[in-house]
Amino acid sequence: MAGGTLKLGYSQQSLKSAGTYDSGSDLASDGDSTVMGATYSMSLDADTTVAVGYKNAKDGDSQSITQTDLSISRSLGGGASVYLDMRNLQGDVDSSKSGSAVGFGTAVSF
């Protein structure tokens, strides 16, 4: 696909509640859980790679979470590279984990 790789995934499962309810970690009722996602990665040139990802998950209680990712890496030669990773996580499963994160740095391999 336009010089890159597209990966798609889908899962659906029927879940049973744990019997005891702990808000944020257990299901309150039985139900179906679905997870779907896609990742597209491509090389911009011989040394630069870009990847974009999307995932949406819904549990049996109809609570959902959406995750988007962006990753860029560039080889500098001699086993060294630089990278930038970004993630956004939104949803109502655990609102304390919603938000955005950015990581960047260098990596060296021998």
Protein Blocks (a to p, Z undefined) as FASTA:
>chain_A
ZZiacdddddddddddehiacehjacfbdcddddddddddddfblmbccdddddddddfk
opacddddddddddebjhiacdddddddddjkbmmlgccdddddddddZZ
